């Protein structure tokens, strides 16, 4: 497995990241991997490496570069509702309104497409938790290059706000995959139903399903980690990208 540290120039600064790519002769289709609110760390590095092992060049980007370089972003356990957790969440997520996600996502796509390890195929994007919507917004902002986007236990994909992520669907041309968690306060059953209705109205190729697992099940350092369901999610992710990134 090849890997190298990279820096990605964005409209708002410089994001650090890691590029992983298979051994052997490339180039390979590119994928942007967006980590959850806990940021770049061993669990997401292993996830990105695993995907690279399936024949992709994978950019693991520090989406929170405005706040901190990709080092441990949290020095205490995340506990939703707790004051210091919510303050830290705001520090990280606050600088990433929809417009910033679109700018950054576009920069990640452009950077990845220019790397020698990356083929001229369409680019894939995958996000987890907070960055599920980031992946969707990137697919909308760069419909010219993004062939597929995926989200796992993504929060707030459908809201009643005018900036709700689902409103970006009309601009998406690539394939979409959404893996939801059960009993997820960030994306409850009612929101999933409304989001699925929006997907059906969009009319593109997509799959949306709820796993028998809780929020965070795909990530090995999450209390909700579920190995069998995580393996199934990974299989879906790899299959989605293999089908679309040509």
C-alpha positions, -999 to +999 in steps of 0.1 A: +000+000+000+014+034-010+007+065+011+019+101+013+010+132+032-005+159+011-016+195+014-047+207-005-051+244-013-087+256-008-103+290-012-100+294+025-066+280+034-047+247+032-061+214+043-038+186+052-045+150+043-032+116+033-034+099-001-035+061-001-032+040-033-027+003-041+006-013-049+012-020-085+006-002-117-020+025-117-037+048-122-069+041-102-103+058-098-101+084-071-122+087-039-124+115-014-129+101+022-144+126+046-141+116+083-167+121+110-167+148+136-139+131+155-116+139+126-086+121+110-074+093+132-064+056+131-099+043+126-105+064+095-070+058+082-077+021+083-110+026+065-094+046+038-066+020+034-091-008+032-109+010+003-076+017-014-070-020-013-101-025-035-084-006-063-090+031-055-067+061-048-082+075-016-078+110-003-084+112+035-089+149+040-088+169+073-121+187+068-115+206+100-083+223+089-097+257+097-097+247+134-067+224+137-042+202+118-051+165+116-039+155+150-062+142+178-089+169+177-106+156+209-088+152+243-119+140+260-148+115+252-175+128+229-208+129+249-237+144+229-256+170+250-226+176+273-216+213+274-179+208+265-188+183+238-213+207+222-188+236+224-161+215+206-187+204+180-195+240+173-157+248+170-153+221+144-186+223+125-193+260+128-168+270+100-184+246+076-217+260+064-231+246+031-211+271+010-178+261+027-185+224+022-191+231-015-159+251-019-138+226+001-154+196-016-146+211-050-110+217-040-106+181-028-120+167-061-098+190-082-067+181-061-073+144-063-080+144-100-046+159-107-026+133-088-006+109-110-021+079-092-056+089-102-072+079-135-095+101-156-125+083-143-152+100-123-144+108-086-162+092-056-169+109-023-179+093+010-188+109+043-196+097+078-219+112+104-215+150+101-198+147+067-226+126+051-242+159+039-207+171+029-205+142+005-239+150-010-231+187-013-198+179-030-217+157-055-240+186-063-213+212-065-191+191-088-216+171-108-191+173-137-166+151-119-184+132-091-197+099-103-209+086-070-214+098-034-221+078-003-231+086+033-231+064+064-251+073+095-252+109+080-270+134+102-295+160+092-298+150+055-334+162+056-345+192+076-372+218+072-346+245+067-341+261+033-305+250+033-313+214+040-289+190+023-317+173+004-323+205-016-290+199-034-303+167-050-315+185-082-278+193-091-265+158-086-258+136-116-239+107-100-250+076-082-259+079-046-259+055-016-272+062+019-268+039+048-288+051+078-287+040+114-317+029+134-329+051+163-306+078+152-315+112+168-295+130+141-316+113+113-348+099+128-372+075+110-395+104+100-366+123+084-354+092+066-389+088+051-390+124+039-355+121+025-364+089+007-393+107-009-370+135-020-347+108-035-375+092-054-385+126-068-349+133-078-350+104-103-314+094-104-297+061-094-297+057-057-300+033-028-311+042+007-314+017+035-315+015+073-290-009+089-298-029+120-271-009+138-268+024+157-252+057+148-215+053+143-216+015+135-190+017+107-162+032+127-141+008+148-134+033+177-171+041+181-191+026+210-217+016+184-193-003+162-209-034+147-184-055+127-209-075+106-229-044+097-197-024+091-185-051+067-218-051+049-216-013+046-180-015+032-192-040+006-219-017-005-195+012-007-170-006-028-197-020-051-212+015-056-178+030-065-169+001-088-201+005-107-199+042-111-163+053-113-155+045-149 
